Amino acid sequence: MSTPPATLTRGHTDEGADIAVLTFADGNLNLFGTTMLDTVADAVSTLVAHPPRTLLIRAEGKTVSAGVDVQVFDALSVEDGEAMWARLFDDIIHPVENLPCPTVFAAHALTLTAAFEIALACDIILAAPEAKFGLVERVVGLTPSMGGPQRLAERAGSGRARELVMTGDLYSAQTLADWGVVNSLHDDVAEAAHSLAVRLGNGPTRAHAATKQIIAAWRSGGVAHADSITPATSGSLFATSDLERAVQRFLTEGPRACSSFDGN
C-alpha cells in the first residue's frame, strides 16, 4: 500500500485539549496533484465532521510545497476548470477557514501556490526566517484561484497582492511578515507552531469560534455588519461553562487566577 501524500493525526494535551495536525508528506516537493488534493480534502472533511480545538497544518521534507503538479491543468475545458476551482473552495479553503477553532500554519521552507493559498485560509501563519513564499501560476498562464489574491489583499493590501501575483516572484518570510501576511518568524518554527497550537487548544474554544464569526462578518460586510452580529454571537457565550467557571474563578481568586477551559 502506498504512503498517503498527507496525513491527519490527533492527540490531547496534558490539559485534555484535542489538537489535530495535518501534514503534507509527499517527498521533498510535496506537489499538489490530484491525489494530494483529494487526500487533503478528505482530511478536512473529517475535521469538519469532528472539529478539534486547534488545527496545525505543517509539512515534512525540504519544502512545504513546490507548487501544483501541472498535470492537474492539462486539457481541461472551461467548464472543467470552473468546476475544479469551485470544488477546491468547497472542499478545502472554505471548510478550513470556517472551522470553529483556531488554525495555525507552519512554513519551514519554500511554500508555493496551493499550499500558500491554504496557509492564507488559516488564522495564523508562522514561518522560519529562511522560508519563501510565492503564487507563481503566471508561468502557466493562470491566476491563483484558491483564494490567494483576495486573502493576500486582505492581509497586505491590494497593491501588494497584485505585485506578488503578477510578478510571480518569490518573497522572503521577513518581507511577508513586514507586510502583515506572516504573523511571526521563528528559528524553530515547528516547535513554535506546536506550542501555539497547544496554547490555543487549551483556551476558550467557543470564544475563539465567536471571534472568527465576528471577523468573518467584517470581511463580508464591513464594520457595520460585524457590529450587527456581535451581540448575539458574544451573548451566546454566556451559556458556556467555560465563561461561567472563568468568571467565578476571577471573582474569587482575582485577576491572577489561572482558568482552565474544556471548550464547552
Summary of the structure (lengths in Angstrom):
residues: 264
radius of gyration: 19.2
end to end distance: 39.8
largest distance: 67.3
contacts: 858
relative contact order: 0.11
helix: 53%
strand: 16%
